[in-house]
Amino acid sequence: MTVGYVIQVMPTLAVACMRLGELVLSHHWLARSRHDGRAEVLPEPIYLFMVALHGLWLAGCLAEPLVLERPVSAWLFWPMGAMWLMAIGLKLWMFAAMGRLWNVRIVRRTPQPVVTGGPYRFIRHPNYLAVIVEIAVIPLMTGAWWTALAGSAANGIVLISRIRREEALLFGNPAYRAAFSTKKRFIPGVF
């Protein structure tokens, strides 16, 4: 392992730390909501697959450049890094809008609040968009091209199931339906 490899995998290690922080924060906020009797985690068979996917993706981002001895490509690193920073900005904007309501699990709340500020003014799923970008660009930044491809494909499968389940809950709320029925999931006015 060289100094170059350590520098190469720094974005992956940063994302791993952010994911761990998100899990801790999510658990803390969910415990507070449950204690107040206002939250119920919905059963979600895909959740464990999603957690495993993120773990395998992180491992691929670390292992692929080392095993295949693939160096960082400057022509990919900088544009992908810029996209990653935009994804982080989108996540921070989303966290600011959602506050304690954000969670990694699908949570039914009583009452079910509707957040329409921040990036939710434009799209229904800014966090999923940020994760889609991260899963694609981090491996491209670090030379893990196969991980980018496989991780993006697997994440797409997970998100199809996850978004269907989440929207089934959310669109059952008339206030959510009124606020979001005309908004696209990821790209304003497109998709």
C-alpha positions, 0 to 999 in steps of 0.5 A: 500500500502506497501513500498514493493509494491512501490519498486515492481512497480518501473520498471513500473513507470520507463517505464511510464516515458520513454514512456512519454519522448518518446511521448514528443520527438516524438512530438517535432521532428515531429513538426520540420519536419512538419515545414520544410515541409518534413514530413507527418503523415500517417493515422493509425487506429491502433495508438489509440488502440496502445496508449490505449494498452500501457496505459492499460498495465501500469495500469495492471502492477500497479494493478495486483500485488496489487489486487492479492497481488502477491509478486515479485519472485526473480527467475523471477525479476533478469533475467527479469530485465537483459532482460529489461536492454538489451531492454533499451540498444537496444532502446538507440542504435536505438535512436542514429542511428535514431536521429531526424528521430525516431517517434512513428507515421508512417511518410512519409518524403521527401526525405525518408532517410534510416538508416542502421547503429546501430542495423539496420545493423542486423534487420529491427525493433529494437525498436519493438523488445525492446517494445516486450521485455518490454511488456513481462518482466516488468509485470513478474518482478513485479508479473503481470503475466496476464498482461504479457500474455494479454499485449504480445498478444495484442501487437502482434496484434497491431504490425502485423498491424503496421509493415505491414503499415510501411513496405508498405511505407518503401519498396516503397523506392528503397534504403530501399528495397535494404538495408533491403530486406534480413534482418529479422524483429527482430532476425538476420537470423531467424525472 
